[in-house]
Amino acid sequence: MDPTGDSRECDRTGGGRQFDAVLFLSFGGPDGPDDVIPFLENVTRGRGVPRKRLEEVAQHYLHFGGVSPINRLNLEMIEALRGELDRRGRKGLPVFFGNRNWHPMIADTVTEMYDAGHRRILVFPTSAWGGYSGCRQYHEDIEHAVTELTLRRPAAASSDPVLLRKLPQYWDHPAMVAAGRDAVARAAALLPPSSRPPRLVCTAHSVPSAADANSGPAADGGRMYSYQVARAAEMVARAAGFDDHDQVWQSRSGPPQVPWLSPDICDHLETLAAQGITQVIVYPVGFISDHLEVIWDLDNEAADTARRLGMDYVRADTVGTDARFVALIADLVDDHLVDDRYTGAANAPAGESPMGCGDNGAVCRDRCCVPVPRPTRS
């Protein structure tokens, strides 16, 4: 934080100052049945979502005992990251865990880090993408945490400030592509022999079409999110030896009259079956770990649809289980550990931060990923 001006102003001056901690920032998920509705209330706060809809979605979580796998998987990644940093000689660099929507909440974690003496913190978000939900909302989480910290610890607003730097987008990192390639290959090996090659279908979380149109810097014309997903899917497909693939979407919500990115995975399976396709590999390119949207939408709903259609269906692993993904996180930390290395990144013009990288909630570009109003249900 810059006490002389905007608390979100990026510190781009370099000077060789080193960061002293890492915050692993994620979405969060319930740890038991009693957590489900409070968690969903956090997720949907301010959106006018009816209680009945929350109760419907709650059944997806309760199907798995009210526990989302995301917290456990994140803790496993954090433990692996600590080991990787140790191996790289970063043994004194602690890694903390915070969430947007469930405990440990980011504001509590940042306060804990501040009280432990940490003032320069790198933030790794568990979203690789641009867009409001995939990037800017993480900046907002950081801004909120810093604001809350200044209320809890007033010195953070003046004499003893803190700097939280969000690490950049990493959707096209070679480790993401390699991990995805091998996940697809493992999935293909599970299919029974067939005279026709399987169809590779890549899926990511849908967003409203208007939100996608606003994703990325306004000067670039928007649609950064859908572009990134399409490019990432293409890179994985080619690396896995597929000349062709399909890019589809999943997990849409909200009023039916609001357009979202399509086609939906289950609708697309119907289309493929009508074309005579009998084997499908589904690769969740848009997710780094098995969120509830993966294990419910893909392992239950999509799998049930394929079974009804008489198709062989296999879902490829998410990349978070791959050691190369943990190494990717460590690479990002190494690349940004010292301020002098902030500039000159491959995807950033001279003097500008890499895409998605910003300090204390500041976005990386002017008018970037501006949120659109969320319509309420009729």
C-alpha positions as CSV (number, residue, x, y, z in Angstrom):
1,M,0.0,0.0,0.0
2,D,1.2,3.5,-0.8
3,P,0.3,5.7,2.1
4,T,0.8,8.8,0.0
5,G,-1.9,8.1,-2.5
6,D,-4.2,5.4,-3.9
7,S,-3.9,2.3,-1.7
8,R,-4.2,0.1,-4.8
9,E,-1.4,1.8,-6.7
10,C,1.1,-0.7,-8.1
11,D,4.7,-0.5,-6.9
12,R,6.5,-0.8,-10.2
13,T,9.7,0.8,-9.3
14,G,11.7,-2.4,-8.6
15,G,14.7,-1.8,-6.5
16,G,15.5,-5.4,-5.6
17,R,13.1,-5.7,-2.7
18,Q,12.2,-9.3,-2.1
19,F,8.8,-10.7,-1.2
20,D,8.7,-12.6,2.0
21,A,5.6,-14.9,1.8
22,V,3.1,-16.5,-0.5
23,L,-0.7,-16.5,-0.3
24,F,-2.5,-19.4,-2.0
25,L,-5.9,-17.8,-2.8
26,S,-8.8,-19.9,-3.9
27,F,-12.6,-20.0,-4.2
28,G,-13.4,-22.1,-1.1
29,G,-15.9,-24.8,-0.4
30,P,-17.9,-26.3,2.5
31,D,-16.3,-28.8,4.8
32,G,-19.5,-30.4,6.0
33,P,-23.3,-30.4,5.6
34,D,-23.9,-27.5,8.0
35,D,-21.5,-25.3,6.0
36,V,-23.3,-25.8,2.6
37,I,-26.0,-23.1,2.8
38,P,-23.8,-20.5,4.5
39,F,-21.1,-21.1,1.9
40,L,-23.7,-20.7,-0.9
41,E,-24.9,-17.5,0.7
42,N,-21.4,-16.1,0.6
43,V,-21.0,-17.1,-3.1
44,T,-24.3,-15.5,-4.1
45,R,-24.4,-12.5,-1.8
46,G,-25.9,-9.4,-3.5
47,R,-27.1,-11.3,-6.6
48,G,-30.8,-11.8,-5.5
49,V,-30.6,-15.6,-5.9
50,P,-33.8,-17.1,-4.3
51,R,-33.5,-19.4,-1.3
52,K,-35.1,-22.2,-3.3
53,R,-32.3,-22.1,-5.8
54,L,-29.7,-22.3,-3.1
55,E,-31.4,-25.3,-1.7
56,E,-31.4,-27.0,-5.1
57,V,-27.7,-26.4,-5.5
58,A,-27.1,-27.5,-1.9
59,Q,-28.3,-31.0,-3.0
60,H,-25.2,-31.3,-5.3
61,Y,-22.9,-30.8,-2.3
62,L,-25.0,-33.0,0.0
63,H,-24.7,-35.8,-2.6
64,F,-21.0,-35.8,-1.5
65,G,-21.7,-35.5,2.2
66,G,-21.7,-31.7,2.2
67,V,-18.0,-31.6,1.5
68,S,-16.4,-30.0,-1.5
69,P,-13.0,-31.6,-2.5
70,I,-11.5,-28.2,-3.3
71,N,-10.2,-27.4,0.2
72,R,-8.5,-30.8,0.6
73,L,-7.0,-30.6,-2.9
74,N,-5.7,-27.0,-2.3
75,L,-4.1,-28.1,1.0
76,E,-2.4,-31.0,-0.9
77,M,-1.1,-28.5,-3.5
78,I,0.1,-26.1,-0.8
79,E,2.0,-28.9,0.9
80,A,3.6,-30.0,-2.4
81,L,4.4,-26.3,-3.1
82,R,6.2,-26.0,0.2
83,G,8.3,-29.0,-0.7
84,E,9.1,-27.7,-4.1
85,L,10.1,-24.3,-2.7
86,D,12.3,-26.1,-0.1
87,R,14.0,-28.0,-2.9
88,R,14.7,-24.7,-4.7
89,G,16.4,-23.2,-1.6
90,R,13.3,-21.2,-0.6
91,K,12.9,-22.9,2.7
92,G,12.2,-19.7,4.6
93,L,9.4,-18.6,2.3
94,P,6.1,-19.5,4.0
95,V,2.9,-20.4,2.1
96,F,-0.5,-19.4,3.6
97,F,-4.0,-20.4,2.5
98,G,-7.0,-18.1,2.1
99,N,-10.4,-18.3,0.3
100,R,-13.0,-15.9,-1.1
101,N,-16.1,-17.7,0.1
102,W,-15.2,-20.1,3.0
103,H,-12.7,-20.5,5.8
104,P,-9.9,-19.7,5.9
105,M,-11.2,-16.4,4.6
106,I,-8.7,-14.2,2.8
107,A,-9.1,-11.2,5.2
108,D,-8.4,-13.4,8.2
109,T,-5.3,-15.0,6.5
110,V,-3.9,-11.6,5.5
111,T,-4.3,-10.4,9.1
112,E,-2.5,-13.5,10.3
113,M,0.3,-12.9,7.8
114,Y,0.6,-9.3,8.8
115,D,0.8,-10.2,12.5
116,A,3.5,-12.7,11.7
117,G,5.6,-9.9,10.2
118,H,5.0,-10.3,6.5
119,R,4.7,-7.1,4.5
120,R,5.4,-8.2,0.9
121,I,3.2,-11.0,-0.2
122,L,2.9,-12.8,-3.6
123,V,-0.6,-14.0,-4.2
124,F,-1.2,-17.2,-6.3
125,P,-4.8,-17.4,-7.6
126,T,-6.3,-20.8,-8.4
127,S,-7.6,-19.5,-11.7
128,A,-5.4,-19.4,-14.8
129,W,-7.7,-17.1,-16.8
130,G,-8.6,-13.5,-17.7
131,G,-12.1,-12.2,-17.2
132,Y,-14.0,-10.9,-14.2
133,S,-14.6,-14.2,-12.4
134,G,-11.2,-15.6,-13.5
135,C,-9.0,-12.6,-12.7
136,R,-10.5,-9.2,-11.6
137,Q,-12.5,-10.7,-8.8
138,Y,-9.3,-12.0,-7.3
139,H,-8.0,-8.4,-7.4
140,E,-11.2,-7.4,-5.6
141,D,-10.6,-10.1,-3.0
142,I,-7.1,-8.7,-2.3
143,E,-8.4,-5.1,-2.2
144,H,-11.0,-6.1,0.4
145,A,-8.5,-8.0,2.5
146,V,-6.1,-5.0,2.5
147,T,-9.0,-2.6,3.4
148,E,-10.1,-5.0,6.2
149,L,-6.5,-5.2,7.4
150,T,-6.3,-1.4,7.8
151,L,-9.4,-1.4,10.0
152,R,-8.0,-4.2,12.2
153,R,-4.4,-2.9,12.2
154,P,-4.4,0.9,11.5
155,A,-0.6,1.0,11.1
156,A,-1.1,-0.9,7.8
157,A,-2.8,2.3,6.4
158,S,0.2,4.6,7.2
159,S,3.5,3.8,8.9
160,D,3.7,0.0,8.3
161,P,2.0,-0.8,5.0
162,V,1.6,-4.1,3.3
163,L,1.9,-5.0,-0.4
164,L,0.0,-8.0,-1.9
165,R,0.9,-8.7,-5.5
166,K,-1.3,-11.0,-7.5
167,L,0.7,-13.3,-9.8
168,P,-0.1,-13.2,-13.5
169,Q,-2.4,-15.4,-15.6
170,Y,-0.8,-18.8,-16.5
171,W,-3.3,-20.4,-18.8
172,D,-0.6,-20.9,-21.6
173,H,2.3,-22.0,-19.4
174,P,4.1,-25.0,-20.9
175,A,3.5,-27.0,-17.8
176,M,-0.3,-26.6,-18.1
177,V,-0.1,-27.9,-21.7
178,A,2.1,-30.9,-20.8
179,A,0.0,-31.9,-17.8
180,G,-3.1,-31.6,-19.9
181,R,-1.6,-33.7,-22.7
182,D,-0.7,-36.5,-20.4
183,A,-4.1,-36.4,-18.6
184,V,-5.8,-36.9,-22.0
185,A,-3.4,-39.7,-22.9
186,R,-4.2,-41.5,-19.6
187,A,-7.9,-41.1,-20.2
188,A,-7.7,-42.4,-23.8
189,A,-6.0,-45.6,-22.5
190,L,-9.1,-46.3,-20.4
191,L,-11.4,-46.6,-23.4
192,P,-12.2,-50.0,-24.9
193,P,-10.8,-50.8,-28.4
194,S,-12.8,-49.2,-31.2
195,S,-12.6,-48.9,-35.0
196,R,-13.1,-45.1,-34.7
197,P,-10.9,-42.6,-32.8
198,P,-12.5,-41.1,-29.7
199,R,-13.8,-37.5,-29.8
200,L,-11.9,-35.1,-27.5
201,V,-14.2,-32.6,-25.8
202,C,-12.6,-29.8,-23.8
203,T,-14.8,-28.0,-21.3
204,A,-14.6,-24.9,-19.1
205,H,-16.9,-22.9,-16.8
206,S,-19.5,-20.9,-18.8
207,V,-20.0,-17.2,-18.1
208,P,-22.6,-14.8,-19.3
209,S,-21.9,-13.7,-22.9
210,A,-21.8,-10.1,-21.8
211,A,-19.2,-10.9,-19.1
212,D,-17.0,-12.6,-21.8
213,A,-17.5,-9.6,-24.1
214,N,-16.0,-7.4,-21.2
215,S,-13.1,-9.8,-20.4
216,G,-9.7,-8.3,-21.0
217,P,-8.6,-4.7,-21.6
218,A,-11.3,-2.6,-23.3
219,A,-8.8,-1.5,-25.9
220,D,-8.3,-5.1,-27.0
221,G,-12.0,-5.6,-27.8
222,G,-12.9,-8.1,-25.0
223,R,-13.6,-11.8,-25.2
224,M,-10.3,-12.6,-23.6
225,Y,-11.7,-15.5,-21.5
226,S,-13.2,-17.5,-24.3
227,Y,-10.1,-16.8,-26.5
228,Q,-7.8,-18.1,-23.8
229,V,-9.9,-21.2,-23.2
230,A,-10.1,-22.0,-26.9
231,R,-6.3,-21.5,-27.3
232,A,-5.5,-23.6,-24.3
233,A,-7.8,-26.4,-25.5
234,E,-6.2,-26.3,-29.0
235,M,-2.7,-26.5,-27.5
236,V,-3.6,-29.5,-25.3
237,A,-5.4,-31.3,-28.2
238,R,-2.5,-30.9,-30.6
239,A,0.0,-32.0,-27.9
240,A,-2.1,-35.1,-27.3
241,G,-2.1,-35.9,-31.0
242,F,-5.7,-34.9,-31.8
243,D,-6.2,-33.1,-35.1
244,D,-9.6,-31.9,-34.0
245,H,-11.5,-31.4,-30.8
246,D,-14.6,-29.6,-29.5
247,Q,-14.7,-26.7,-27.0
248,V,-17.8,-26.7,-24.9
249,W,-19.0,-25.2,-21.6
250,Q,-20.6,-26.2,-18.4
251,S,-22.0,-25.1,-15.0
252,R,-24.1,-22.2,-16.3
253,S,-26.5,-20.6,-13.8
254,G,-28.8,-17.6,-13.6
255,P,-32.0,-16.6,-15.4
256,P,-32.6,-18.7,-18.6
257,Q,-33.2,-15.5,-20.7
258,V,-29.6,-14.4,-20.1
259,P,-27.2,-15.7,-22.8
260,W,-24.2,-17.7,-21.6
261,L,-21.3,-19.2,-23.5
262,S,-22.5,-22.4,-25.2
263,P,-22.9,-25.2,-26.2
264,D,-23.4,-27.0,-22.8
265,I,-21.5,-30.3,-22.4
266,C,-24.6,-32.4,-22.0
267,D,-26.3,-30.8,-25.1
268,H,-23.1,-31.4,-27.0
269,L,-23.0,-35.1,-26.1
270,E,-26.5,-35.4,-27.6
271,T,-25.2,-33.8,-30.8
272,L,-22.2,-36.1,-31.0
273,A,-24.4,-39.2,-30.4
274,A,-26.6,-38.1,-33.3
275,Q,-23.5,-37.9,-35.5
276,G,-22.6,-41.5,-34.6
277,I,-19.8,-40.7,-32.2
278,T,-19.5,-43.6,-29.7
279,Q,-16.5,-42.7,-27.6
280,V,-15.7,-39.4,-25.8
281,I,-12.8,-38.1,-23.7
282,V,-13.8,-35.0,-21.7
283,Y,-10.9,-32.8,-20.6
284,P,-11.8,-30.1,-18.0
285,V,-9.3,-27.5,-19.5
286,G,-10.9,-24.7,-17.5
287,F,-10.3,-26.2,-14.0
288,I,-7.0,-26.8,-12.2
289,S,-8.6,-29.2,-9.7
290,D,-11.7,-31.2,-9.0
291,H,-14.2,-28.5,-8.0
292,L,-17.7,-29.6,-7.3
293,E,-18.5,-28.5,-10.8
294,V,-16.2,-31.1,-12.1
295,I,-17.3,-34.1,-10.0
296,W,-21.0,-33.2,-10.3
297,D,-21.4,-31.7,-13.7
298,L,-18.9,-34.0,-15.5
299,D,-18.7,-37.2,-13.3
300,N,-22.4,-37.3,-12.7
301,E,-24.6,-35.4,-15.1
302,A,-22.4,-35.7,-18.2
303,A,-21.5,-39.2,-17.5
304,D,-25.1,-40.2,-17.0
305,T,-26.0,-38.5,-20.3
306,A,-23.3,-40.4,-22.1
307,R,-24.4,-43.7,-20.5
308,R,-28.0,-43.0,-21.6
309,L,-26.8,-42.4,-25.2
310,G,-24.7,-45.6,-25.2
311,M,-21.4,-43.8,-25.4
312,D,-18.1,-44.7,-23.9
313,Y,-17.2,-41.8,-21.7
314,V,-14.1,-41.0,-19.7
315,R,-13.1,-37.8,-17.9
316,A,-9.5,-36.8,-17.9
317,D,-7.7,-35.6,-14.7
318,T,-7.4,-32.0,-13.8
319,V,-3.8,-30.7,-13.8
320,G,-3.6,-29.9,-10.1
321,T,-2.6,-33.5,-9.4
322,D,0.4,-33.2,-11.7
323,A,3.8,-32.4,-10.1
324,R,4.6,-30.1,-13.0
325,F,1.7,-27.9,-12.0
326,V,3.2,-27.4,-8.6
327,A,6.5,-26.6,-10.3
328,L,4.6,-24.0,-12.4
329,I,3.5,-22.2,-9.2
330,A,7.0,-22.3,-7.9
331,D,8.2,-20.9,-11.3
332,L,5.8,-18.0,-10.9
333,V,7.0,-17.3,-7.4
334,D,10.6,-17.4,-8.5
335,D,9.9,-15.1,-11.5
336,H,8.3,-12.4,-9.3
337,L,10.1,-12.9,-6.0
338,V,12.2,-9.7,-6.5
339,D,10.7,-6.5,-7.8
340,D,13.5,-6.0,-10.3
341,R,12.0,-9.0,-12.2
342,Y,8.5,-7.5,-12.3
343,T,9.1,-5.8,-15.7
344,G,10.3,-7.4,-18.9
345,A,7.9,-10.4,-18.7
346,A,7.2,-12.1,-22.0
347,N,3.5,-11.0,-22.1
348,A,3.9,-7.5,-20.8
349,P,4.9,-4.3,-22.6
350,A,8.0,-2.6,-21.1
351,G,7.1,-1.0,-17.8
352,E,3.7,-2.7,-17.6
353,S,2.8,-5.6,-15.4
354,P,2.1,-9.0,-17.0
355,M,-1.6,-9.7,-17.7
356,G,-3.4,-10.3,-14.4
357,C,-0.6,-9.0,-12.2
358,G,-1.4,-6.1,-9.9
359,D,-0.8,-4.8,-6.4
360,N,-3.3,-4.4,-3.5
361,G,-6.3,-4.8,-5.9
362,A,-5.1,-2.7,-8.8
363,V,-6.0,-4.2,-12.1
364,C,-3.3,-4.8,-14.7
365,R,-4.7,-2.6,-17.5
366,D,-7.1,0.3,-17.8
367,R,-10.8,-0.7,-17.9
368,C,-9.9,-4.4,-17.8
369,C,-12.5,-7.1,-17.2
370,V,-15.1,-4.6,-16.1
371,P,-18.0,-6.4,-14.3
372,V,-21.4,-6.3,-15.9
373,P,-24.6,-5.9,-13.8
374,R,-26.0,-9.3,-12.7
375,P,-29.7,-9.7,-13.6
376,T,-31.9,-11.1,-10.9
377,R,-34.1,-14.1,-11.5
378,S,-37.6,-13.3,-12.6
